[in-house]
Amino acid sequence: MVNNEKMEEYFNLGIFLLAMIFAVISIFSLYSALGVLIVTWIDYKYKPIFDIAFNLSVLIVCIYLIREKLIRK
């Protein structure tokens, strides 16, 4: 017979994985949209500066999250 607790655990894991896939897709879409926003609002002369600042801020947030969630676990 199928264990109901195990089925519920697999279902919750499946929902979690599906939510994580949607979150990753959303993050890439947001990143792309912010790049287009920089191109639209910022003069072409200053675009590299804003690209650097934006990418650096994303990198800092990623490093912080990795340090907090993975290393200190």
C-alpha positions as CSV (number, residue, x, y, z in Angstrom):
1,M,0.0,0.0,0.0
2,V,1.0,3.6,-0.5
3,N,1.9,5.5,2.6
4,N,-0.2,8.7,2.9
5,E,2.5,10.6,4.8
6,K,5.1,9.8,2.1
7,M,2.6,10.9,-0.6
8,E,2.0,14.1,1.2
9,E,5.8,14.7,1.5
10,Y,6.3,14.1,-2.2
11,F,3.4,16.4,-3.0
12,N,4.9,19.2,-0.9
13,L,8.3,18.6,-2.4
14,G,6.7,18.8,-5.9
15,I,4.9,22.1,-5.1
16,F,8.1,23.5,-3.7
17,L,10.1,22.6,-6.8
18,L,7.5,24.0,-9.1
19,A,7.5,27.3,-7.1
20,M,11.3,27.4,-7.3
21,I,11.2,27.0,-11.0
22,F,8.7,29.8,-11.4
23,A,10.8,32.0,-9.1
24,V,13.9,31.4,-11.2
25,I,12.1,32.2,-14.4
26,S,10.7,35.4,-12.7
27,I,14.1,36.4,-11.6
28,F,15.6,36.1,-15.1
29,S,12.6,38.0,-16.5
30,L,13.0,40.8,-13.9
31,Y,16.8,41.0,-14.6
32,S,16.1,41.4,-18.3
33,A,13.4,43.9,-17.8
34,L,15.6,46.0,-15.6
35,G,18.3,46.0,-18.3
36,V,15.7,47.3,-20.8
37,L,14.6,49.9,-18.3
38,I,18.2,51.2,-17.9
39,V,18.5,51.4,-21.7
40,T,15.2,53.3,-21.9
41,W,15.8,55.8,-19.1
42,I,19.5,56.3,-19.1
43,D,21.5,58.2,-21.8
44,Y,23.7,55.9,-23.8
45,K,26.9,57.6,-22.4
46,Y,26.0,56.6,-18.9
47,K,24.6,53.1,-19.6
48,P,27.8,51.3,-18.8
49,I,28.0,53.0,-15.4
50,F,24.5,52.0,-14.5
51,D,25.1,48.4,-15.9
52,I,28.1,48.1,-13.6
53,A,26.2,49.4,-10.6
54,F,23.2,47.2,-11.2
55,N,25.2,44.0,-11.8
56,L,27.4,44.8,-8.8
57,S,24.4,45.2,-6.6
58,V,22.9,41.9,-7.8
59,L,26.3,40.2,-7.1
60,I,26.4,41.6,-3.6
61,V,22.9,40.5,-2.8
62,C,23.7,37.0,-4.2
63,I,26.9,36.7,-2.1
64,Y,25.0,37.8,1.0
65,L,22.2,35.3,0.5
66,I,24.7,32.5,-0.2
67,R,26.7,33.4,2.9
68,E,23.6,33.6,5.1
69,K,21.7,30.6,3.9
70,L,24.4,28.1,2.9
71,I,27.5,28.8,4.8
72,R,26.0,29.6,8.2
73,K,23.6,26.6,8.1
